[in-house]
Amino acid sequence: HWHENGNSGQIIEGRRTRLPRIVPPGYSLECDVTVVAPPAAGTYELRISLVQEWIAWFDEVDENNGCRHQVTIV
């Protein structure tokens, strides 16, 4: 998901990517994800994390459960 800087931290939902297989506790998996840029120019923070629907984003429980990158859309 995208967090918009300078606009009260507005959150823009991103596209979901399904995992190619089940990942048991303690294991890891590498896979490609699809990222769609926000429609408006600006500076954003892109956060990639797993989510348990209707429960929580994994990186909100522990920041180490996801990755974050600053992105400028022109």
KENU-65082 format. One line per 4 residues: their letters; for each residue x, y, z of C-alpha. Coordinates in steps of 0.1 Angstrom, whole numbers. Last residue first. Example, Ala and Ser with C-alpha at 12.3 -4.5 7.8 and 13.67 -1.06 7.14 Angstrom:
SA	137/-11/71  123/-45/78
This chain:
VITV	64/127/-116  59/100/-89  86/101/-62  91/68/-42
QHRC	103/63/-7  107/26/0  94/4/29  97/-33/34
GNNE	77/-57/55  77/-80/86  105/-60/102  81/-32/110
DVED	63/-55/135  25/-57/141  19/-30/115  43/-48/91
FWAI	21/-79/92  -10/-59/80  -39/-68/103  -72/-87/109
WEQV	-98/-81/82  -76/-99/56  -43/-112/71  -19/-90/52
LSIR	17/-96/40  38/-65/35  50/-41/9  50/-4/19
LEYT	55/23/-7  61/57/8  50/85/-14  62/117/-29
GAAP	40/134/-54  24/131/-88  -12/117/-88  -24/84/-102
PAVV	-6/62/-77  18/37/-92  7/1/-97  30/-26/-82
TVDC	28/-62/-91  48/-86/-69  74/-111/-78  82/-140/-55
ELSY	107/-150/-28  96/-172/0  107/-177/36  102/-203/63
GPPV	99/-199/101  61/-205/101  49/-223/70  46/-205/37
IRPL	18/-218/15  24/-215/-22  25/-190/-51  16/-161/-28
RTRR	-12/-140/-42  -4/-104/-51  -28/-77/-39  -29/-43/-58
GEII	-24/-12/-37  -46/6/-13  -39/43/-11  -33/56/25
QGSN	-35/93/32  -6/104/54  -22/137/62  -16/148/27
GNEH	21/158/28  34/123/22  10/98/7  13/63/21
WH	10/36/-6  0/0/0
